[in-house]
Amino acid sequence: MLESFEIERINPITLLFQTGYLTIKRTFVRRDRFMLALDVPNLEVRLALNDWFIDAYADTIHTKSDLQDQFHLLLETGDLPGLCGLIDRLFSSIPWRNFTNNNLAHFEGYYASVLYAFFAALDARIIPEDITNQGQADLTIMLGNHIYVMEFKVIPGETVTDNPALEQLQQRQYASKYRGQPGKTVHEVGLVFSEAKRGLLQADWC
């Protein structure tokens, strides 16, 4: 796969490898086959790669740096009202044309990917699909003394009575494995997105 370079239908992994965004981390043998494990080579490349994803997902080239600075400050200080307000602002600023001729607004993965790209472009530890003994949280972010365990839900309409994302977080106790760490504050954040609104509908936390 890494050697093939058909420009008409290039594999994204091939492109990332050929352009230096991925490098060979180790080699091993599995099922009598020689295998390669790939990884992003260093922090500088990881930040650049996620900046590229931000531009592709959110089309916020002119406001990206300002948003990243604010995300970093809000995460580092544990400002949850400010953080959720900024997430709302982020999705409100994505041009409507990004949603034409596709079904992106219907999928949790789209919203998770946009947030992952923004958070991964910071000097934070990011764990997508954070596995526990009760299931997996959509995204965990660690920065400074704060740990944010997040769950996302997408609904078709524009009204919601409860927060199903936060309910799932609490019922399945996704954040339990992080509690009790000295000097760390754990936050559970449930984000509900609307297909119709194409953005954040409700955010709750505890």
N, C-alpha and C positions, 0 to 999 in steps of 0.2 A: 504493500500500500504506500509506503514512504517513497518508493522509487518511481511510482506512476505519477505522471503529471499531464493528464489530459485536460487542457484548459477549458474545454467545452463542459465538462462535468467533473471538476476537480473535487476531491475529498477534502473537507475542511482540515482534517488532521494532517494530511499531506501538505497543504498550504502552510499551516502553522509551523510544521517541521522545516520545510524548505526555506521559510523566511526567518527562522531562528527563534520563534516564539516558543517552540518545544525543543527539548534536547533529550538525548538518551541518558536516563538515570541509572539503569542497570540492565544486564542481560541475564536470561535464564532459559532453562529448557522445560517445556511442558508438553505432554503427549508426544514426546520424541520430536518436538519442533523447537527450533531456536526462536526465542521471543525477546522483544524489547519492551522495557517499561519506560514511558516518556514522562517528562515533567517540565514545568516552567523553570528555566535555568536560574533565575535570581529575582530579587525583589523589584529591581528596576524594570525588568521585562514584564513581571506580573502586573505592576501598576500600569504600564503602557498598554498591555493587552486588555485590561479591564476598562481603561479609558476608551479604547477602540470599541469595546462592546457597548459602553454607554452611548457613544455616538450612534452606533447601529440600532440599538434598541429604542433609545429615547429622543434622539435628534435634539440634544440640548447643548450643542457645541459652545454656544456663546455664554451659557449660564452654568456650565458644568463645574468649573473651578470654584465659583461662589457656593454652589450647592454642596460640593465636597467639603469645603471649609466649614460650612454650617453643620453638616452631618457629623463631622469629626468632633466639633465642640459639643454638640448636643449628646452624642453618645458618651463622650468622656466625662461629662458632668451629670449624666443621668436625668436629663431634662426630657421626660416622656411627653408632656403636652407639646413642647416645641418640636420633638422628633416626629410625632404623628402629624403635626401641622405641616412640617416640611415634606413629609411623604405625600400628603395631600397636594401640596403645592407642586411637587415634582410631577405627579401624574397629570395634574391639571395643565401643565406646561407642555406636555407631549402633543405635537401637532396631530390633528384629526386624520390627516392623510396617512399616518402610520397604521391606521386601522382599516383603511379601504382595501378591498379585494383580498381580505384575509379574515380569519376568525380569532385573532390574537386576544381580543377582549374577553373571550369565553374561557380562557384557560388560566388556572392558577400559576402555571409554569411561566407565563409571560411576566406577570407581576413580580413573581419571585426572582426571575432572571434580571429584571431591571434593578431591583433592590440589591441583589447579589453583586452585580457589576459595580454599583456605586459604593457599597460597603467594602468590597474586595479591593477597590482602588485606594483604600485608606490603610493605615498601618494597624489594622485590627485582625484578630483571628476570626475566621469565618468557617462555620460548619454547615453546609447545606444538607438537608435530610438527616438531621442529627438523631441517631438511633438510640432508643431506650428499650427497656424490657416491656414497655406498653405500646410501642409503635415508634413513630419518628416525628420530630418537630420539623417544620419546613425550613427553618433557618435559625442558627444560633450565632450571635455576634459577641465577641469579647473585646473590650477596649478599656484600658485603665482598670478601675476597680469595679466595673459594671459588666454584668452578663445579661444579655437579652435573648430570651427564648421566644421565637415568633412562630405563629401559625397564620396561614392565609386561607381565606375562603372567597369564592366568587359566586354571586347570586345573579339571576337574570334581571330582576327589577331594580327599583330605586328606593325601596323601603325595607327595613328589617326591624324586628321587635327585640330580639336578643342578639348576642354576639356568638355565633356558632364556633368561630375560631378560638375565642378565649375559653368557651365552654369545653372544647376538646382538649386544650392545653391543661386545664385544671382537672378534668375528669381522668385523663390518662397520666397526669403528673409528670409531664415531660421535663419539667425544670428540677425535679427532685434530686437528680444526680449532681447538680451544681450547688445545692444548698449546704450551708455549714462551712464553706471555705472562708478562712480568716480574711477579713478586710474586703470581701467581695459582696456586692449587692446584686441579687438576682431579680430580674423583671420578667413577667409573662406578658406578652403583647399579642393581642388578637386583632388582625386586620381583615375587614370585610370589603371586598371590591365589588363594584356593580358593572355588569356587562353593558347595560344601557348608558350608564354615566361614563364608562371607560375610565374609572378612577376609584379613589378611595371613598367608600360610603360611610364606614364606621370604624373607629379605633377605640379599643378599651385595653386597660392594662391593670396589673396589680403587682 
